[in-house]
Amino acid sequence: MSKSKNTDQQLTFEAAMAELEQLVEKMEDGDLTLDQSLQAFERGVALTRLCQTELKNAELKVQQLNEDGELADLELNDPDDA
């Protein structure tokens, strides 16, 4: 269930959300072992962070467009890098 960070960085927002929804469904079914549940939870946290980063980057782009009327070069940072 765990994937490398490089693979995660290639996921689109939509793909990450779809995987997250599938994980939630599996966990809600209650058929996972404790270990599987913990792995699913870990993966869900990673996917949530990826989605939050993508949303923050999109928000920064929109703010920049609203301020300047055109998209300027922005340094978009991953909150986990701080």
PDB file of N, CA, C and O in Angstrom, chain B, residues numbered from 101:
ATOM      1  N   MET B 101       0.808  -1.200   0.000  1.00  0.00           N
ATOM      2  CA  MET B 101       0.000   0.000   0.000  1.00  0.00           C
ATOM      3  C   MET B 101       0.849   1.262   0.000  1.00  0.00           C
ATOM      4  O   MET B 101       0.406   2.315  -0.458  1.00  0.00           O
ATOM      5  N   SER B 102       2.073   1.157   0.515  1.00  0.00           N
ATOM      6  CA  SER B 102       2.904   2.355   0.550  1.00  0.00           C
ATOM      7  C   SER B 102       3.593   2.539  -0.790  1.00  0.00           C
ATOM      8  O   SER B 102       3.962   1.576  -1.462  1.00  0.00           O
ATOM      9  N   LYS B 103       3.755   3.789  -1.157  1.00  0.00           N
ATOM     10  CA  LYS B 103       4.387   4.129  -2.427  1.00  0.00           C
ATOM     11  C   LYS B 103       5.500   5.111  -2.147  1.00  0.00           C
ATOM     12  O   LYS B 103       5.487   5.801  -1.127  1.00  0.00           O
ATOM     13  N   SER B 104       6.472   5.177  -3.058  1.00  0.00           N
ATOM     14  CA  SER B 104       7.594   6.085  -2.851  1.00  0.00           C
ATOM     15  C   SER B 104       7.159   7.530  -3.060  1.00  0.00           C
ATOM     16  O   SER B 104       6.154   7.808  -3.714  1.00  0.00           O
ATOM     17  N   LYS B 105       7.939   8.441  -2.489  1.00  0.00           N
ATOM     18  CA  LYS B 105       7.620   9.865  -2.599  1.00  0.00           C
ATOM     19  C   LYS B 105       7.664  10.313  -4.059  1.00  0.00           C
ATOM     20  O   LYS B 105       6.862  11.149  -4.475  1.00  0.00           O
ATOM     21  N   ASN B 106       8.608   9.756  -4.849  1.00  0.00           N
ATOM     22  CA  ASN B 106       8.691  10.120  -6.266  1.00  0.00           C
ATOM     23  C   ASN B 106       7.416   9.740  -7.003  1.00  0.00           C
ATOM     24  O   ASN B 106       6.932  10.506  -7.837  1.00  0.00           O
ATOM     25  N   THR B 107       6.870   8.570  -6.705  1.00  0.00           N
ATOM     26  CA  THR B 107       5.632   8.143  -7.342  1.00  0.00           C
ATOM     27  C   THR B 107       4.496   9.069  -6.936  1.00  0.00           C
ATOM     28  O   THR B 107       3.669   9.440  -7.769  1.00  0.00           O
ATOM     29  N   ASP B 108       4.450   9.445  -5.660  1.00  0.00           N
ATOM     30  CA  ASP B 108       3.408  10.347  -5.177  1.00  0.00           C
ATOM     31  C   ASP B 108       3.463  11.698  -5.877  1.00  0.00           C
ATOM     32  O   ASP B 108       2.423  12.281  -6.183  1.00  0.00           O
ATOM     33  N   GLN B 109       4.659  12.195  -6.131  1.00  0.00           N
ATOM     34  CA  GLN B 109       4.798  13.496  -6.774  1.00  0.00           C
ATOM     35  C   GLN B 109       4.270  13.483  -8.204  1.00  0.00           C
ATOM     36  O   GLN B 109       3.977  14.539  -8.765  1.00  0.00           O
ATOM     37  N   GLN B 110       4.148  12.306  -8.793  1.00  0.00           N
ATOM     38  CA  GLN B 110       3.629  12.192 -10.150  1.00  0.00           C
ATOM     39  C   GLN B 110       2.106  12.079 -10.177  1.00  0.00           C
ATOM     40  O   GLN B 110       1.492  12.180 -11.239  1.00  0.00           O
ATOM     41  N   LEU B 111       1.497  11.869  -9.011  1.00  0.00           N
ATOM     42  CA  LEU B 111       0.041  11.759  -8.935  1.00  0.00           C
ATOM     43  C   LEU B 111      -0.611  13.113  -9.171  1.00  0.00           C
ATOM     44  O   LEU B 111      -0.127  14.140  -8.695  1.00  0.00           O
ATOM     45  N   THR B 112      -1.692  13.103  -9.897  1.00  0.00           N
ATOM     46  CA  THR B 112      -2.478  14.325 -10.025  1.00  0.00           C
ATOM     47  C   THR B 112      -3.344  14.469  -8.791  1.00  0.00           C
ATOM     48  O   THR B 112      -3.525  13.512  -8.038  1.00  0.00           O
ATOM     49  N   PHE B 113      -3.873  15.651  -8.584  1.00  0.00           N
ATOM     50  CA  PHE B 113      -4.778  15.890  -7.469  1.00  0.00           C
ATOM     51  C   PHE B 113      -5.955  14.930  -7.550  1.00  0.00           C
ATOM     52  O   PHE B 113      -6.351  14.334  -6.548  1.00  0.00           O
ATOM     53  N   GLU B 114      -6.506  14.786  -8.739  1.00  0.00           N
ATOM     54  CA  GLU B 114      -7.680  13.942  -8.925  1.00  0.00           C
ATOM     55  C   GLU B 114      -7.371  12.475  -8.623  1.00  0.00           C
ATOM     56  O   GLU B 114      -8.185  11.786  -8.008  1.00  0.00           O
ATOM     57  N   ALA B 115      -6.202  11.993  -9.050  1.00  0.00           N
ATOM     58  CA  ALA B 115      -5.819  10.609  -8.789  1.00  0.00           C
ATOM     59  C   ALA B 115      -5.600  10.381  -7.298  1.00  0.00           C
ATOM     60  O   ALA B 115      -5.980   9.338  -6.766  1.00  0.00           O
ATOM     61  N   ALA B 116      -4.989  11.351  -6.625  1.00  0.00           N
ATOM     62  CA  ALA B 116      -4.769  11.233  -5.181  1.00  0.00           C
ATOM     63  C   ALA B 116      -6.099  11.210  -4.436  1.00  0.00           C
ATOM     64  O   ALA B 116      -6.275  10.432  -3.499  1.00  0.00           O
ATOM     65  N   MET B 117      -7.028  12.058  -4.847  1.00  0.00           N
ATOM     66  CA  MET B 117      -8.350  12.075  -4.202  1.00  0.00           C
ATOM     67  C   MET B 117      -9.084  10.760  -4.427  1.00  0.00           C
ATOM     68  O   MET B 117      -9.727  10.246  -3.512  1.00  0.00           O
ATOM     69  N   ALA B 118      -8.997  10.216  -5.624  1.00  0.00           N
ATOM     70  CA  ALA B 118      -9.671   8.947  -5.920  1.00  0.00           C
ATOM     71  C   ALA B 118      -9.094   7.818  -5.073  1.00  0.00           C
ATOM     72  O   ALA B 118      -9.834   6.989  -4.543  1.00  0.00           O
ATOM     73  N   GLU B 119      -7.765   7.791  -4.949  1.00  0.00           N
ATOM     74  CA  GLU B 119      -7.132   6.755  -4.121  1.00  0.00           C
ATOM     75  C   GLU B 119      -7.524   6.934  -2.654  1.00  0.00           C
ATOM     76  O   GLU B 119      -7.771   5.957  -1.947  1.00  0.00           O
ATOM     77  N   LEU B 120      -7.578   8.168  -2.210  1.00  0.00           N
ATOM     78  CA  LEU B 120      -7.972   8.453  -0.831  1.00  0.00           C
ATOM     79  C   LEU B 120      -9.404   7.988  -0.560  1.00  0.00           C
ATOM     80  O   LEU B 120      -9.687   7.415   0.492  1.00  0.00           O
ATOM     81  N   GLU B 121     -10.294   8.235  -1.501  1.00  0.00           N
ATOM     82  CA  GLU B 121     -11.683   7.790  -1.352  1.00  0.00           C
ATOM     83  C   GLU B 121     -11.775   6.265  -1.271  1.00  0.00           C
ATOM     84  O   GLU B 121     -12.559   5.727  -0.489  1.00  0.00           O
ATOM     85  N   GLN B 122     -10.971   5.573  -2.081  1.00  0.00           N
ATOM     86  CA  GLN B 122     -10.963   4.110  -2.041  1.00  0.00           C
ATOM     87  C   GLN B 122     -10.456   3.603  -0.694  1.00  0.00           C
ATOM     88  O   GLN B 122     -10.993   2.641  -0.145  1.00  0.00           O
ATOM     89  N   LEU B 123      -9.420   4.254  -0.165  1.00  0.00           N
ATOM     90  CA  LEU B 123      -8.897   3.865   1.142  1.00  0.00           C
ATOM     91  C   LEU B 123      -9.949   4.035   2.236  1.00  0.00           C
ATOM     92  O   LEU B 123     -10.108   3.172   3.100  1.00  0.00           O
ATOM     93  N   VAL B 124     -10.650   5.142   2.186  1.00  0.00           N
ATOM     94  CA  VAL B 124     -11.686   5.409   3.186  1.00  0.00           C
ATOM     95  C   VAL B 124     -12.770   4.335   3.115  1.00  0.00           C
ATOM     96  O   VAL B 124     -13.219   3.835   4.146  1.00  0.00           O
ATOM     97  N   GLU B 125     -13.186   3.984   1.908  1.00  0.00           N
ATOM     98  CA  GLU B 125     -14.208   2.948   1.746  1.00  0.00           C
ATOM     99  C   GLU B 125     -13.744   1.619   2.337  1.00  0.00           C
ATOM    100  O   GLU B 125     -14.503   0.949   3.038  1.00  0.00           O
ATOM    101  N   LYS B 126     -12.488   1.236   2.050  1.00  0.00           N
ATOM    102  CA  LYS B 126     -11.954  -0.017   2.584  1.00  0.00           C
ATOM    103  C   LYS B 126     -11.921   0.006   4.104  1.00  0.00           C
ATOM    104  O   LYS B 126     -12.263  -0.982   4.754  1.00  0.00           O
ATOM    105  N   MET B 127     -11.512   1.126   4.663  1.00  0.00           N
ATOM    106  CA  MET B 127     -11.433   1.227   6.114  1.00  0.00           C
ATOM    107  C   MET B 127     -12.821   1.207   6.746  1.00  0.00           C
ATOM    108  O   MET B 127     -13.013   0.616   7.809  1.00  0.00           O
ATOM    109  N   GLU B 128     -13.778   1.843   6.101  1.00  0.00           N
ATOM    110  CA  GLU B 128     -15.142   1.870   6.624  1.00  0.00           C
ATOM    111  C   GLU B 128     -15.799   0.497   6.576  1.00  0.00           C
ATOM    112  O   GLU B 128     -16.660   0.186   7.399  1.00  0.00           O
ATOM    113  N   ASP B 129     -15.393  -0.324   5.614  1.00  0.00           N
ATOM    114  CA  ASP B 129     -15.946  -1.677   5.512  1.00  0.00           C
ATOM    115  C   ASP B 129     -15.595  -2.513   6.737  1.00  0.00           C
ATOM    116  O   ASP B 129     -16.329  -3.435   7.094  1.00  0.00           O
ATOM    117  N   GLY B 130     -14.478  -2.194   7.378  1.00  0.00           N
ATOM    118  CA  GLY B 130     -14.088  -2.898   8.596  1.00  0.00           C
ATOM    119  C   GLY B 130     -13.492  -4.268   8.377  1.00  0.00           C
ATOM    120  O   GLY B 130     -13.370  -5.041   9.327  1.00  0.00           O
ATOM    121  N   ASP B 131     -13.117  -4.595   7.151  1.00  0.00           N
ATOM    122  CA  ASP B 131     -12.579  -5.919   6.852  1.00  0.00           C
ATOM    123  C   ASP B 131     -11.053  -5.971   6.894  1.00  0.00           C
ATOM    124  O   ASP B 131     -10.471  -7.028   6.650  1.00  0.00           O
ATOM    125  N   LEU B 132     -10.401  -4.862   7.194  1.00  0.00           N
ATOM    126  CA  LEU B 132      -8.942  -4.829   7.217  1.00  0.00           C
ATOM    127  C   LEU B 132      -8.412  -5.272   8.578  1.00  0.00           C
ATOM    128  O   LEU B 132      -9.042  -5.061   9.614  1.00  0.00           O
ATOM    129  N   THR B 133      -7.245  -5.885   8.540  1.00  0.00           N
ATOM    130  CA  THR B 133      -6.568  -6.216   9.791  1.00  0.00           C
ATOM    131  C   THR B 133      -6.043  -4.917  10.400  1.00  0.00           C
ATOM    132  O   THR B 133      -6.064  -3.863   9.764  1.00  0.00           O
ATOM    133  N   LEU B 134      -5.575  -5.013  11.638  1.00  0.00           N
ATOM    134  CA  LEU B 134      -5.014  -3.829  12.285  1.00  0.00           C
ATOM    135  C   LEU B 134      -3.837  -3.290  11.486  1.00  0.00           C
ATOM    136  O   LEU B 134      -3.738  -2.083  11.267  1.00  0.00           O
ATOM    137  N   ASP B 135      -2.946  -4.172  11.051  1.00  0.00           N
ATOM    138  CA  ASP B 135      -1.788  -3.751  10.272  1.00  0.00           C
ATOM    139  C   ASP B 135      -2.209  -3.098   8.956  1.00  0.00           C
ATOM    140  O   ASP B 135      -1.660  -2.067   8.566  1.00  0.00           O
ATOM    141  N   GLN B 136      -3.171  -3.692   8.282  1.00  0.00           N
ATOM    142  CA  GLN B 136      -3.670  -3.118   7.025  1.00  0.00           C
ATOM    143  C   GLN B 136      -4.322  -1.764   7.271  1.00  0.00           C
ATOM    144  O   GLN B 136      -4.171  -0.845   6.466  1.00  0.00           O
ATOM    145  N   SER B 137      -5.038  -1.640   8.367  1.00  0.00           N
ATOM    146  CA  SER B 137      -5.672  -0.363   8.715  1.00  0.00           C
ATOM    147  C   SER B 137      -4.624   0.715   8.966  1.00  0.00           C
ATOM    148  O   SER B 137      -4.777   1.852   8.518  1.00  0.00           O
ATOM    149  N   LEU B 138      -3.567   0.359   9.676  1.00  0.00           N
ATOM    150  CA  LEU B 138      -2.491   1.324   9.935  1.00  0.00           C
ATOM    151  C   LEU B 138      -1.796   1.744   8.645  1.00  0.00           C
ATOM    152  O   LEU B 138      -1.479   2.919   8.461  1.00  0.00           O
ATOM    153  N   GLN B 139      -1.560   0.790   7.756  1.00  0.00           N
ATOM    154  CA  GLN B 139      -0.949   1.106   6.462  1.00  0.00           C
ATOM    155  C   GLN B 139      -1.870   2.005   5.644  1.00  0.00           C
ATOM    156  O   GLN B 139      -1.414   2.953   5.006  1.00  0.00           O
ATOM    157  N   ALA B 140      -3.150   1.710   5.665  1.00  0.00           N
ATOM    158  CA  ALA B 140      -4.120   2.522   4.929  1.00  0.00           C
ATOM    159  C   ALA B 140      -4.168   3.935   5.509  1.00  0.00           C
ATOM    160  O   ALA B 140      -4.247   4.915   4.768  1.00  0.00           O
ATOM    161  N   PHE B 141      -4.119   4.033   6.826  1.00  0.00           N
ATOM    162  CA  PHE B 141      -4.133   5.349   7.477  1.00  0.00           C
ATOM    163  C   PHE B 141      -2.885   6.142   7.101  1.00  0.00           C
ATOM    164  O   PHE B 141      -2.977   7.328   6.782  1.00  0.00           O
ATOM    165  N   GLU B 142      -1.716   5.497   7.138  1.00  0.00           N
ATOM    166  CA  GLU B 142      -0.467   6.157   6.746  1.00  0.00           C
ATOM    167  C   GLU B 142      -0.546   6.667   5.311  1.00  0.00           C
ATOM    168  O   GLU B 142      -0.172   7.803   5.019  1.00  0.00           O
ATOM    169  N   ARG B 143      -1.034   5.819   4.434  1.00  0.00           N
ATOM    170  CA  ARG B 143      -1.162   6.199   3.015  1.00  0.00           C
ATOM    171  C   ARG B 143      -2.144   7.358   2.881  1.00  0.00           C
ATOM    172  O   ARG B 143      -1.918   8.282   2.099  1.00  0.00           O
ATOM    173  N   GLY B 144      -3.214   7.310   3.632  1.00  0.00           N
ATOM    174  CA  GLY B 144      -4.203   8.381   3.589  1.00  0.00           C
ATOM    175  C   GLY B 144      -3.617   9.715   4.025  1.00  0.00           C
ATOM    176  O   GLY B 144      -3.916  10.754   3.436  1.00  0.00           O
ATOM    177  N   VAL B 145      -2.780   9.685   5.059  1.00  0.00           N
ATOM    178  CA  VAL B 145      -2.121  10.915   5.516  1.00  0.00           C
ATOM    179  C   VAL B 145      -1.226  11.471   4.410  1.00  0.00           C
ATOM    180  O   VAL B 145      -1.235  12.674   4.148  1.00  0.00           O
ATOM    181  N   ALA B 146      -0.458  10.601   3.766  1.00  0.00           N
ATOM    182  CA  ALA B 146       0.426  11.045   2.681  1.00  0.00           C
ATOM    183  C   ALA B 146      -0.381  11.640   1.524  1.00  0.00           C
ATOM    184  O   ALA B 146      -0.004  12.669   0.964  1.00  0.00           O
ATOM    185  N   LEU B 147      -1.480  10.996   1.174  1.00  0.00           N
ATOM    186  CA  LEU B 147      -2.322  11.496   0.083  1.00  0.00           C
ATOM    187  C   LEU B 147      -2.978  12.822   0.457  1.00  0.00           C
ATOM    188  O   LEU B 147      -3.107  13.716  -0.380  1.00  0.00           O
ATOM    189  N   THR B 148      -3.389  12.945   1.707  1.00  0.00           N
ATOM    190  CA  THR B 148      -3.993  14.195   2.172  1.00  0.00           C
ATOM    191  C   THR B 148      -2.997  15.340   2.078  1.00  0.00           C
ATOM    192  O   THR B 148      -3.347  16.435   1.638  1.00  0.00           O
ATOM    193  N   ARG B 149      -1.770  15.095   2.486  1.00  0.00           N
ATOM    194  CA  ARG B 149      -0.726  16.129   2.399  1.00  0.00           C
ATOM    195  C   ARG B 149      -0.464  16.532   0.954  1.00  0.00           C
ATOM    196  O   ARG B 149      -0.294  17.711   0.644  1.00  0.00           O
ATOM    197  N   LEU B 150      -0.434  15.531   0.076  1.00  0.00           N
ATOM    198  CA  LEU B 150      -0.223  15.826  -1.341  1.00  0.00           C
ATOM    199  C   LEU B 150      -1.361  16.708  -1.872  1.00  0.00           C
ATOM    200  O   LEU B 150      -1.118  17.681  -2.586  1.00  0.00           O
ATOM    201  N   CYS B 151      -2.590  16.362  -1.521  1.00  0.00           N
ATOM    202  CA  CYS B 151      -3.745  17.147  -1.980  1.00  0.00           C
ATOM    203  C   CYS B 151      -3.705  18.563  -1.405  1.00  0.00           C
ATOM    204  O   CYS B 151      -4.003  19.528  -2.109  1.00  0.00           O
ATOM    205  N   GLN B 152      -3.340  18.688  -0.134  1.00  0.00           N
ATOM    206  CA  GLN B 152      -3.249  20.013   0.479  1.00  0.00           C
ATOM    207  C   GLN B 152      -2.204  20.869  -0.223  1.00  0.00           C
ATOM    208  O   GLN B 152      -2.416  22.062  -0.439  1.00  0.00           O
ATOM    209  N   THR B 153      -1.083  20.266  -0.575  1.00  0.00           N
ATOM    210  CA  THR B 153      -0.030  20.994  -1.287  1.00  0.00           C
ATOM    211  C   THR B 153      -0.526  21.461  -2.652  1.00  0.00           C
ATOM    212  O   THR B 153      -0.301  22.606  -3.042  1.00  0.00           O
ATOM    213  N   GLU B 154      -1.195  20.575  -3.369  1.00  0.00           N
ATOM    214  CA  GLU B 154      -1.723  20.939  -4.683  1.00  0.00           C
ATOM    215  C   GLU B 154      -2.749  22.069  -4.574  1.00  0.00           C
ATOM    216  O   GLU B 154      -2.741  22.995  -5.385  1.00  0.00           O
ATOM    217  N   LEU B 155      -3.617  21.996  -3.588  1.00  0.00           N
ATOM    218  CA  LEU B 155      -4.614  23.056  -3.396  1.00  0.00           C
ATOM    219  C   LEU B 155      -3.959  24.380  -3.027  1.00  0.00           C
ATOM    220  O   LEU B 155      -4.376  25.433  -3.510  1.00  0.00           O
ATOM    221  N   LYS B 156      -2.940  24.338  -2.181  1.00  0.00           N
ATOM    222  CA  LYS B 156      -2.232  25.557  -1.788  1.00  0.00           C
ATOM    223  C   LYS B 156      -1.534  26.171  -2.999  1.00  0.00           C
ATOM    224  O   LYS B 156      -1.558  27.389  -3.177  1.00  0.00           O
ATOM    225  N   ASN B 157      -0.916  25.343  -3.827  1.00  0.00           N
ATOM    226  CA  ASN B 157      -0.260  25.846  -5.037  1.00  0.00           C
ATOM    227  C   ASN B 157      -1.261  26.499  -5.982  1.00  0.00           C
ATOM    228  O   ASN B 157      -0.978  27.544  -6.568  1.00  0.00           O
ATOM    229  N   ALA B 158      -2.418  25.888  -6.127  1.00  0.00           N
ATOM    230  CA  ALA B 158      -3.460  26.458  -6.981  1.00  0.00           C
ATOM    231  C   ALA B 158      -3.942  27.790  -6.410  1.00  0.00           C
ATOM    232  O   ALA B 158      -4.167  28.745  -7.153  1.00  0.00           O
ATOM    233  N   GLU B 159      -4.099  27.848  -5.091  1.00  0.00           N
ATOM    234  CA  GLU B 159      -4.521  29.086  -4.442  1.00  0.00           C
ATOM    235  C   GLU B 159      -3.500  30.206  -4.665  1.00  0.00           C
ATOM    236  O   GLU B 159      -3.875  31.350  -4.925  1.00  0.00           O
ATOM    237  N   LEU B 160      -2.224  29.875  -4.564  1.00  0.00           N
ATOM    238  CA  LEU B 160      -1.181  30.880  -4.801  1.00  0.00           C
ATOM    239  C   LEU B 160      -1.223  31.409  -6.236  1.00  0.00           C
ATOM    240  O   LEU B 160      -1.046  32.605  -6.468  1.00  0.00           O
ATOM    241  N   LYS B 161      -1.456  30.517  -7.187  1.00  0.00           N
ATOM    242  CA  LYS B 161      -1.547  30.934  -8.588  1.00  0.00           C
ATOM    243  C   LYS B 161      -2.733  31.874  -8.800  1.00  0.00           C
ATOM    244  O   LYS B 161      -2.612  32.890  -9.484  1.00  0.00           O
ATOM    245  N   VAL B 162      -3.875  31.531  -8.212  1.00  0.00           N
ATOM    246  CA  VAL B 162      -5.071  32.368  -8.344  1.00  0.00           C
ATOM    247  C   VAL B 162      -4.825  33.731  -7.706  1.00  0.00           C
ATOM    248  O   VAL B 162      -5.184  34.757  -8.285  1.00  0.00           O
ATOM    249  N   GLN B 163      -4.224  33.752  -6.533  1.00  0.00           N
ATOM    250  CA  GLN B 163      -3.920  35.024  -5.875  1.00  0.00           C
ATOM    251  C   GLN B 163      -2.996  35.884  -6.729  1.00  0.00           C
ATOM    252  O   GLN B 163      -3.192  37.093  -6.850  1.00  0.00           O
ATOM    253  N   GLN B 164      -1.988  35.248  -7.319  1.00  0.00           N
ATOM    254  CA  GLN B 164      -1.054  35.992  -8.159  1.00  0.00           C
ATOM    255  C   GLN B 164      -1.756  36.538  -9.396  1.00  0.00           C
ATOM    256  O   GLN B 164      -1.492  37.667  -9.810  1.00  0.00           O
ATOM    257  N   LEU B 165      -2.636  35.759  -9.983  1.00  0.00           N
ATOM    258  CA  LEU B 165      -3.392  36.228 -11.144  1.00  0.00           C
ATOM    259  C   LEU B 165      -4.276  37.413 -10.770  1.00  0.00           C
ATOM    260  O   LEU B 165      -4.379  38.379 -11.526  1.00  0.00           O
ATOM    261  N   ASN B 166      -4.904  37.339  -9.619  1.00  0.00           N
ATOM    262  CA  ASN B 166      -5.765  38.426  -9.170  1.00  0.00           C
ATOM    263  C   ASN B 166      -4.980  39.695  -8.894  1.00  0.00           C
ATOM    264  O   ASN B 166      -5.486  40.794  -9.119  1.00  0.00           O
ATOM    265  N   GLU B 167      -3.757  39.563  -8.413  1.00  0.00           N
ATOM    266  CA  GLU B 167      -2.935  40.733  -8.094  1.00  0.00           C
ATOM    267  C   GLU B 167      -2.340  41.363  -9.337  1.00  0.00           C
ATOM    268  O   GLU B 167      -2.341  42.586  -9.470  1.00  0.00           O
ATOM    269  N   ASP B 168      -1.837  40.558 -10.239  1.00  0.00           N
ATOM    270  CA  ASP B 168      -1.082  41.066 -11.379  1.00  0.00           C
ATOM    271  C   ASP B 168      -1.823  40.995 -12.708  1.00  0.00           C
ATOM    272  O   ASP B 168      -1.420  41.646 -13.672  1.00  0.00           O
ATOM    273  N   GLY B 169      -2.865  40.240 -12.773  1.00  0.00           N
ATOM    274  CA  GLY B 169      -3.565  40.069 -14.037  1.00  0.00           C
ATOM    275  C   GLY B 169      -2.892  39.077 -14.959  1.00  0.00           C
ATOM    276  O   GLY B 169      -3.408  38.786 -16.038  1.00  0.00           O
ATOM    277  N   GLU B 170      -1.748  38.553 -14.553  1.00  0.00           N
ATOM    278  CA  GLU B 170      -1.061  37.518 -15.326  1.00  0.00           C
ATOM    279  C   GLU B 170      -0.298  36.632 -14.362  1.00  0.00           C
ATOM    280  O   GLU B 170       0.011  37.041 -13.243  1.00  0.00           O
ATOM    281  N   LEU B 171       0.001  35.435 -14.792  1.00  0.00           N
ATOM    282  CA  LEU B 171       0.677  34.487 -13.921  1.00  0.00           C
ATOM    283  C   LEU B 171       2.171  34.768 -13.915  1.00  0.00           C
ATOM    284  O   LEU B 171       2.849  34.581 -14.926  1.00  0.00           O
ATOM    285  N   ALA B 172       2.678  35.213 -12.788  1.00  0.00           N
ATOM    286  CA  ALA B 172       4.108  35.448 -12.640  1.00  0.00           C
ATOM    287  C   ALA B 172       4.765  34.164 -12.164  1.00  0.00           C
ATOM    288  O   ALA B 172       4.096  33.255 -11.674  1.00  0.00           O
ATOM    289  N   ASP B 173       6.075  34.099 -12.313  1.00  0.00           N
ATOM    290  CA  ASP B 173       6.801  32.939 -11.805  1.00  0.00           C
ATOM    291  C   ASP B 173       6.723  32.939 -10.288  1.00  0.00           C
ATOM    292  O   ASP B 173       7.115  33.900  -9.626  1.00  0.00           O
ATOM    293  N   LEU B 174       6.205  31.838  -9.751  1.00  0.00           N
ATOM    294  CA  LEU B 174       6.080  31.694  -8.309  1.00  0.00           C
ATOM    295  C   LEU B 174       6.931  30.528  -7.858  1.00  0.00           C
ATOM    296  O   LEU B 174       7.046  29.525  -8.561  1.00  0.00           O
ATOM    297  N   GLU B 175       7.519  30.656  -6.705  1.00  0.00           N
ATOM    298  CA  GLU B 175       8.193  29.512  -6.110  1.00  0.00           C
ATOM    299  C   GLU B 175       7.174  28.857  -5.188  1.00  0.00           C
ATOM    300  O   GLU B 175       6.885  29.356  -4.100  1.00  0.00           O
ATOM    301  N   LEU B 176       6.639  27.741  -5.640  1.00  0.00           N
ATOM    302  CA  LEU B 176       5.628  27.026  -4.877  1.00  0.00           C
ATOM    303  C   LEU B 176       6.319  26.015  -4.003  1.00  0.00           C
ATOM    304  O   LEU B 176       7.048  25.154  -4.495  1.00  0.00           O
ATOM    305  N   ASN B 177       6.098  26.109  -2.713  1.00  0.00           N
ATOM    306  CA  ASN B 177       6.795  25.273  -1.761  1.00  0.00           C
ATOM    307  C   ASN B 177       5.896  24.189  -1.204  1.00  0.00           C
ATOM    308  O   ASN B 177       4.698  24.389  -1.007  1.00  0.00           O
ATOM    309  N   ASP B 178       6.496  23.043  -0.957  1.00  0.00           N
ATOM    310  CA  ASP B 178       5.816  21.949  -0.301  1.00  0.00           C
ATOM    311  C   ASP B 178       5.867  22.217   1.193  1.00  0.00           C
ATOM    312  O   ASP B 178       6.955  22.400   1.738  1.00  0.00           O
ATOM    313  N   PRO B 179       4.703  22.249   1.889  1.00  0.00           N
ATOM    314  CA  PRO B 179       4.718  22.540   3.326  1.00  0.00           C
ATOM    315  C   PRO B 179       5.564  21.560   4.123  1.00  0.00           C
ATOM    316  O   PRO B 179       6.036  21.904   5.207  1.00  0.00           O
ATOM    317  N   ASP B 180       5.769  20.346   3.617  1.00  0.00           N
ATOM    318  CA  ASP B 180       6.578  19.371   4.322  1.00  0.00           C
ATOM    319  C   ASP B 180       8.073  19.671   4.246  1.00  0.00           C
ATOM    320  O   ASP B 180       8.856  19.107   5.010  1.00  0.00           O
ATOM    321  N   ASP B 181       8.482  20.567   3.317  1.00  0.00           N
ATOM    322  CA  ASP B 181       9.878  20.921   3.174  1.00  0.00           C
ATOM    323  C   ASP B 181      10.323  21.960   4.177  1.00  0.00           C
ATOM    324  O   ASP B 181      11.521  22.202   4.328  1.00  0.00           O
ATOM    325  N   ALA B 182       9.380  22.579   4.866  1.00  0.00           N
ATOM    326  CA  ALA B 182       9.714  23.661   5.801  1.00  0.00           C
ATOM    327  C   ALA B 182      10.392  23.162   7.040  1.00  0.00           C
ATOM    328  O   ALA B 182      10.733  23.954   7.919  1.00  0.00           O
TER     329      ALA B 182
END
